[in-house]
């Protein structure tokens, strides 16, 4: 086996291990640590595909391994984080665990759907996971008394909304486009501009850093929903 073929799969396994560490830290009573682990996993998730393309060693095994790693990092981990921040009865705490199952279903559908090469149908699991984790991180930071005092019903509600979004037929743009297509079209430029603004607002107003991804991925859902409404 060529050494080059091992590199992308090794990076993918780092994605998986980041998710495993995040689950362990979260279940140990530190749900805030789940978001940095998830961001690390997202970085590895980006790099493994990039490495495979640059080295020209893409393979069916790498694709399946990537989905298995994503189930852990962007399915199980966000579900566990949401579970840990919900106070109250066990039945309510267990509602967010549904996100792990729906994320796995989403990833299975993605693997057999040839329509999702550059854009997506339904909310991608990394976006869903980062939205959930940043919401939890910001809520427990205490920066928003409203979120902190109402996380008990907001977190399960968010989990159910994300379950619906990941398996929905809602078209969503990606940041990877086919060769010959424009990357910086209007919708992507608006999204990039808002993302920069979200970071600036977070820094200027001295907010917890998790506010930035929370705003960014909330806007991503809203922008795609509005575009779909306009086009239909």
N, C-alpha and C positions, 0 to 999 in steps of 0.2 A: 504493500500500500504506500502510495506517495505521501511524503511528509506534508506536502501542500494540502492534501485532502483532509488532514487532521486538524488544521488550523481553524477553519470555520466551525467545525463541530466542537472543538475545544471552547471556542468563544460562546457557542450556544449552551454548553454545559455550565459556563460561568453565569449565564443568565439564570439557569435552573438553580444553581447553588445560591445565587443572590436571593431568589425567591424563598428557598428553604431557610436561609438565615433570617430573612424577614419574618417568616412564620414563627420560628423559634423565639425570636426577640419579642414578637407581639404576644404570643401565648405566655411568655415569661412576665407579662405585665407592663410592657413598654410598647404600646401600639404606635407611638410617635416615631419609633425607629423603623417601622414598616415602610414609610414613604421613601427615605433615603435608599433602602435596599431595593425598592421597586424602581427608583430612578436608575440605579446601577444596572438592574436587569434590563431596563429599557435601552440603556446605552449598549449593552452587550447584544441585545436583540437587533439593534441597528447595525452594529459592527459585523455580526456574523454574516448577514446577507451581503454587506459591502465587500467583505473579505472573499466570499464565495464568488462574487461577480468579478472582482479584480483578478483573482487567481484562476478563474474559469474552472472551478471545481464544484459547481452546483450538482446536487444529486438528490434522488428521491428520499434517501435516508436522512439527509440533512433537513429536508422539508418536514419530514415526520418528527424528527428530533426537535426541531424548532417549535412545532405545535405542542409537543409534550412539555417542553420547558415553559412555554407561554401559559399552559393550563395551571402550572404551579405559581408562576410569578404574577400573572394577570388574571387568574381565576380564583385560586385558593387563597392567595395572600390578601387581596382586597376583601374577600368574604370574611376572612378571619379578623382583619382590622375592624371592619364594621361590627362584627360579632362582639369584639372586646370593648367597644365604646358604648354599646347599648346597655343601659341599666334596666332593671325591671325584671319581669317574669321570663323564664327560659324560652317559652314559645315565641316571645317577641325577639329575643336575642338570636334565635335560630333562623328568623326570616332572612337576614342577609346571607346566610349560607347558600341560599338558592342561587346567588350570583355565581358561585363556583360551578354549579351544574349548567347554568345557561351559558357561561363563558366557554365551557368545554364543548357544548353544542354549537356555539358560534364558530369555534375553531375547526370543528369537524366539517361544518358547512363550507367554511372558507377554503378548505383543502380540495374540495370537489367542485367548487364553483369557478368556472373559467372566466366569469364576467368581472372578477375582482383583481385584475392584474395591476391596475394603476389607481383605480378608485374603489370604494367599498360599498357594499350593500349591508346596512346595519352598522352600528357603532363598533369600531375596532376594539378588541379587548385591551390593548395598552391604554387607549384613551379612556375607556370605562374604568379601568383599574386606577389610573392616576387621578381621575375625577373623584372616585370614592375615597382614595387614600388621602388626597389633599384636603377634602372636606373634613375627614376625621381629624387630621393633624391640626387644621385651623380651628376646628370646633373645640378641641381639648386644650388649645393654647390659651384660652381665656380672652382672646382679643375681641371676641363677639359674645357678650353675655347672652344674647338671644339664642345663638347656635348652641352654646354650652348648656343652657338650661333646657333646650328642646331637642337635644340630640337623640333622646330616647325614642322619639317618633319620626324625626327627620331622617335618621340613618336607615331604618327599615324601609321608609318610603323611597329614599334614594335608591336602595338596593333593588326594590321592585321596578322602579323606573328604568334602571340600567339593565335589568333582566329583559325587559320588553325591548329596549333599544338595540341590544346586541343581536337579537334574533329577528329584528324587524326588517322590512324591505325598504327602509329609508335610504336613498342614495346619499353617500357622503364622499367628499373629495379627499384624495390622499395627497401627500407631498412628493410622490414618485409618479412620473408620467412616462408614457411611451416615447421612444425616440422619434423626434420630429414634431412632437407636440409642445406647445408653450407651457412652461412651468409657472411663470409669474403672470397668470391671468388675474382678472379682477378679484374673484373670490379668494384666491390665495393671497393676493396682496393685502386685501382687507384683513384676513386672518393674521398675517404676519405683522401688520401694523398694530392690530389690537394686542397681539402678544407682547410686542415691545412696550406698548402703553401700560399693559398690566404689570410688567416688571418695574417700570418707572414709578407707577403709583404705589406699588408695594414698598419700594425703597424710600420714596419721598415721604410717605406717611408712616414709615418705620413699623410696618406690619410684619407679622410672621411670614417667612419666605414662602410658606405653603399657600398663601393667598394667590400668588402669581399663577401656579398651575391650576388652582381651583377656578380662577377667572378665565384662563385660557381655554380649558376644556369645556367649561360651561358655555362659553361663547361658540366653540366649535360645534356643539350640539345645536345651539340656537341658530347659528348661521345656516347650517345645513337644513334645518327644519324650515326656516324661512325661504330658502332657495327652492326647496321641494314644493312648498305651498305656492310660490309665485309661478313656478313652471307648470304646475297642475291646475 
